[in-house]
């Protein structure tokens, strides 16, 4: 399994409408996506905090696979 890594928004951005994990200045983490220049939470509301980093979601578990 590959390690999950945060990406600084100054270095790269995810494709628009791609669900990712967001990290903000206040160290909160939740799922969201980019809509042009706007970060949005999963309910489509704009994220009010400054997003500093993002990470692709991990893959779903494989049924029957050992943890």
Wavefront OBJ file of the C-alpha trace (Angstrom):
o trace
v 0.000 0.000 0.000
v 1.328 3.431 -0.866
v 1.524 6.178 1.739
v -1.022 8.945 1.612
v 0.510 12.383 1.179
v -0.792 15.913 1.557
v -0.230 18.313 -1.350
v 0.343 22.003 -0.668
v -2.117 24.100 -2.706
v 0.800 26.338 -3.728
v 2.433 23.320 -5.409
v -0.554 21.741 -7.207
v -4.340 21.628 -7.266
v -6.701 18.726 -7.891
v -8.843 18.652 -11.009
v -12.155 20.502 -10.633
v -15.021 18.436 -9.194
v -12.644 15.741 -7.861
v -13.559 14.775 -4.299
v -10.490 15.083 -2.033
v -9.673 15.673 1.624
v -9.095 19.335 2.495
v -6.912 20.702 5.306
v -7.318 24.300 6.475
v -5.374 26.893 8.463
v -7.250 25.883 11.610
v -6.108 22.241 11.132
v -9.562 20.897 10.312
v -9.899 18.138 7.717
v -12.972 17.208 5.682
v -13.968 16.092 2.184
v -14.497 18.698 -0.487
v -13.711 19.709 -4.055
v -12.659 22.638 -6.241
v -15.194 24.429 -8.400
v -13.088 26.774 -10.498
v -11.393 29.065 -7.965
v -13.714 28.087 -5.094
v -13.223 25.237 -2.627
v -16.542 23.625 -1.677
v -17.610 21.133 0.964
v -19.622 18.076 -0.053
v -22.895 19.987 0.462
v -21.697 22.446 -2.250
v -21.286 25.310 0.242
v -18.093 27.371 -0.146
v -15.359 26.593 2.378
v -14.918 29.714 4.497
v -11.490 28.815 5.914
v -8.298 29.016 3.852
v -7.486 25.605 2.352
v -3.752 24.950 2.704
v -3.422 21.308 1.615
v -5.386 18.550 -0.102
v -5.091 14.787 -0.480
v -6.716 12.203 -2.740
v -9.120 9.904 -0.894
v -7.728 6.490 -0.012
v -8.992 3.518 -2.012
v -11.923 1.532 -0.650
v -11.105 -1.695 1.175
v -11.082 -4.924 -0.797
v -13.589 -7.452 0.527
v -11.859 -10.371 2.197
v -8.425 -8.717 2.233
v -6.427 -8.747 5.456
v -5.987 -5.362 7.115
l 1 2 3 4 5 6 7 8 9 10 11 12 13 14 15 16 17 18 19 20 21 22 23 24 25 26 27 28 29 30 31 32 33 34 35 36 37 38 39 40 41 42 43 44 45 46 47 48 49 50 51 52 53 54 55 56 57 58 59 60 61 62 63 64 65 66 67
